Every structure is written in C-alpha cells, then in structure tokens.
Amino acid sequence: MSLSSTVRQLPKALSAFIPAVLVASNTVLGGTPASCSNPQLSCQNTTAIADTCCFNAPGGQLLQTQFWDTNPPTGPSDSWTVHGLWPDRCDGTYDQYCDPNRQYTNISSIISAAGQTELLDYMNTYWKDYQGNDESFWEHEWDKHGTCISTLEPGCYTDYKPQEEVVAYFQKTVDLFKTLDSYAFLSTAGILPSTTNTYTSAEILAALAKPRGVQVSIQCRNGELDEIWYFYNVRGSVQTGTFVPTDPDGAKSNCPATGIKYLPKGSGGTPPSTTLSTVTTAPPSPTPGVPFAGRGTLPVTSGGKVNGCIISGGTWYTTGTCATFTAATSGTGFTLTSSKGKCAVSNDVLTCASTVTEPTVFSTMDGKLVYNGSSGFYTSSVPTGSIQASVSVVQQATALAIGWKGS
C-alpha cells in the first residue's frame, strides 16, 4: 500500500508532517498514459507547450478543494470531506464543461467496472453531498472540472480503455485528499470545532500553510469556515506527474479577519444555499470594471460576429430591440438588472425576473461578461425570427460571448 493511501490512518498529530511534494503512483488502469521525459512544471512556462498530454494546459494549476459541512453534517465528525479537483488557468480563471461527449452519469458504475471498489468505498465516506445525492455530486465534479484537465484526454493514452480517465481523476483527487488532513492541520495549532470559540483568518491560514510551506485559500459562509482550497502546479501529467504545492494563483480567501466560527458538525450553522447544479464554489472572477457600468445593452457575439442581444428576461434574441440593463457595483463585481427584475444564473441558465432575490455578481474581462471566471456562454442553437434562446453556462452546441454597449 502506498504512502498516500495510508496517511489518514496515521495518528492525526503525525499526519501534519507528510511530504510536501506528492509523487503520483505509476499504477494505471487499462491503457497507458503518455510517457513524459523531462516534463515541465505547469504555470511556469514562458512559451507555449505543444504536448498537453505531458503538460497541463490551459488549466495548469490544480486545486484540491474540501468542505466542512455542519448543517446537515457530512462525513466523519473529525474529518473534512472532498469537494473536487479543479484545473485553473494559472490566473484564477478557469474553463468548465469542456467535453459534452464525456459528461457521464454513471460514475459509480465506471469505478466499479474498473475493479476499484476500495476507491468507491472511500468516496462513499469522504466525498459526500450535503443533500445526500453523492452520485450526482461526483458527476458534476467530473463533468465540470475533470473534462478540462488536458492530460486526462483519451488521446493521451496508449491502448485507451473507455472512461479510464474518469477513474484516474477520482483516484488522484482521493490520493491528494489523503495527504491533506485539514482537521489535523488545524487541531495541531489549537484550532478545534467549537460553538463558542472564534478564530482569526491569520491563525487559520498559518495553521494550514505550515505543513506545506505555501498559502491556501479559505472560504466562509456567514462567518463560518466551510471550505479550504489547496493549490498545486504539476510536473508532468495528472496521472503520473509530481504535484508541487504552490501559492494561490489569484483565488483569495473570503473569510473575515476576525470572529470566524469553526462549528462542530451537527451543531447547526448556515446550511449550504447552492443547488447541485451550482455546488462548486469557483475561484473569484477577474477584476470588474469598464465597460459594465451604468445603463447599456448586452450584444451577443456568435460565430465571430455580433448577432442580436440579451433581452429583458435573460434570453438571446436576434431580431427586434435590445433591452436596457443597469450594471451596479456589488463587492468586487457588479449585478445586472432589467425591466423584468434582477439577473442571476439559476440552474445554469441566465434569468432576469422579479422572482430573483439574490442577483449573481458578474465580472468582466476583455469587454466580455464573465461568470465564475469564464466568459463562455452557450445555447443549443442560434435563434431566428421571433424565437428566443435560453443562455446557459453549461457547454452546448453554440458558443457565444456577451458584451456591453453603454447608453
């Protein structure tokens, strides 16, 4: 049994002293991943690397993210749980849903068919959905993030066996998680779940940085600690490369400086408000700014040319009059409002309506509307005549970009 597979069986006080660099096991399933001689470290290149089977690009920084769910509680009372493994573009932005042909709905079956029952048993304990729908949660993480890891492309395998890259994704995520005992890291520094004690952001960040020598990002909900993001660059492929701990690539902590609650599981606290379709907390988007300010319209670009605009309900319309939106600063981003009401991405679809109570905070990059670090929006087909098309953040047949025209 490998070191990475036994770390969580060690006394918690010892698990804080695990090796800083994780070297991947060379054990693979089915086909053989690309053989990488003298691989380069991701996010450190100064020129483009052509072989993306041995170099993770554009998603070169990998985040192993973890949850602390208290209401309802998930996983063991003395352990954080797995959220996912996310590829970032080395600047805090990222791609998502990169291959609709590999968006699978049978993760458990895929893992079982590969004979990896031990992996599946571990996931059933430590990779939990707060709504109790683990299978859908795993599907979401693979579809949204796993399909965007370049070194897991089927073409990177010799004698590829269908879906073996799915097993590699979940195995690698679990292997990393086993070396990152967040509960032990915190408890070693005297930071323990409590209904009365509170902690500072500096205390928590220092405790989590000490075992690895680099910073992490922590996330809070209503002042309650509920997520940790660990960052790595990778030398070689995800399957067989070396994961090197690194500082965050742009994703910042959102917790307050003081008064942070770290509640025991089952003691109450703020329940997650996200639905399954938006369960992933994405890294912060690029800095907002001009041109999304004041009043304006949202022209749509598709196929390299401007074709219609977003109308008041949030749908794409290629004929008629464009709707006027108001962009208002909100924190580090901005919200959009039309005559129909506030706008939000709800169940992966852009919607503007009076029933929207919590508008989405958007950003902008290169003059385009950005949601969760990506300027990519999609629909099933280009609308014609009086037809309106729903605009989704999930990859579909037709890609589009949304701009701004001030009025």
Disulfide bonds with the S-S distance in Angstrom:
Cys36-Cys54 2.08
Cys43-Cys90 1.96
Cys53-Cys156 2.08
Cys98-Cys148 1.98
Cys220-Cys255 1.98
Cys309-Cys322 2.22
Cys343-Cys352 2.08
